[in-house]
Amino acid sequence: MTDTPSSSSSGTRLSPKAETARAERAARQAAALRANLRRRKQQARSREEMEAEAALSPPDASSSPSGPDERTARQTSSAQNDPDNGDMPPCQ
């Protein structure tokens, strides 16, 4: 990022009190940005660790063997073959 000059381009100068307030505000903002960056990096590391653990762990035994795509395919094919489902047969 670029640093802004202490005086504006029109040549007006800030009072010492205003200049001090600006410097303090810039320091607080810089500290907040550093803290935010550290927090985001830690969150990214935690996500990577969780994904790595999930990739290494065996699949859960309680989950069903068929995924959502297979169930949807079965429902779609059964709906097409059932004349009493209220739908029109597919156009061919």
C-alpha positions in Angstrom: 0.0 0.0 0.0 1.1 3.6 -0.4 1.6 6.0 2.4 -0.3 9.3 2.1 1.6 12.5 2.7 1.1 14.3 6.0 -0.2 17.4 4.3 -2.9 17.5 1.6 -2.1 18.4 -2.0 -3.8 21.8 -1.6 -1.0 22.9 0.8 -3.1 23.1 4.0 -1.5 21.7 7.1 -3.1 19.9 10.0 -2.7 21.1 13.5 -0.3 19.1 15.7 -3.3 17.7 17.6 -5.0 16.5 14.3 -1.7 15.1 13.0 -1.2 13.2 16.3 -4.8 11.9 16.0 -4.2 10.8 12.4 -1.0 9.0 13.3 -2.7 7.2 16.2 -5.6 6.2 14.0 -3.1 4.9 11.4 -1.3 2.9 14.0 -4.5 1.4 15.3 -5.6 0.5 11.8 -2.3 -1.1 11.0 -2.5 -3.2 14.2 -6.0 -4.3 13.4 -5.0 -5.2 9.9 -2.1 -7.3 11.2 -4.4 -9.1 13.7 -7.0 -9.8 11.0 -4.3 -11.2 8.7 -3.0 -13.5 11.5 -6.6 -14.6 12.3 -7.3 -15.4 8.6 -4.0 -17.3 8.2 -4.8 -19.4 11.3 -8.3 -20.1 9.9 -6.8 -21.2 6.6 -4.3 -23.5 8.4 -7.2 -25.0 10.5 -9.2 -25.7 7.4 -6.2 -27.3 5.7 -5.6 -29.5 8.7 -9.3 -30.6 8.8 -9.3 -31.4 5.1 -6.1 -33.4 5.5 -7.6 -35.3 8.4 -10.8 -36.0 6.5 -8.8 -37.3 3.5 -6.8 -39.7 5.7 -9.7 -40.9 7.9 -11.8 -43.9 6.7 -15.3 -43.2 5.5 -18.0 -43.2 8.2 -19.7 -46.6 8.6 -23.1 -45.1 9.3 -23.4 -43.3 6.0 -25.4 -45.0 3.3 -23.5 -46.7 0.4 -25.4 -44.8 -2.3 -24.7 -41.1 -2.7 -27.3 -38.4 -3.5 -26.8 -38.7 -7.2 -27.7 -42.4 -7.2 -30.8 -41.7 -5.2 -31.9 -38.9 -7.5 -31.3 -41.1 -10.6 -33.4 -43.9 -9.1 -36.2 -41.5 -8.3 -36.2 -39.9 -11.7 -36.2 -43.3 -13.5 -39.0 -44.6 -11.4 -41.1 -41.5 -11.9 -40.8 -41.9 -15.7 -41.9 -45.5 -15.6 -44.9 -44.9 -13.2 -48.0 -43.8 -15.2 -49.9 -43.0 -12.0 -47.6 -40.3 -10.8 -49.6 -37.5 -12.4 -46.8 -36.4 -14.7 -46.8 -36.5 -18.4 -44.4 -39.1 -19.9 -41.2 -37.6 -21.2 -41.1 -36.6 -24.9 -38.9 -38.7 -27.0 
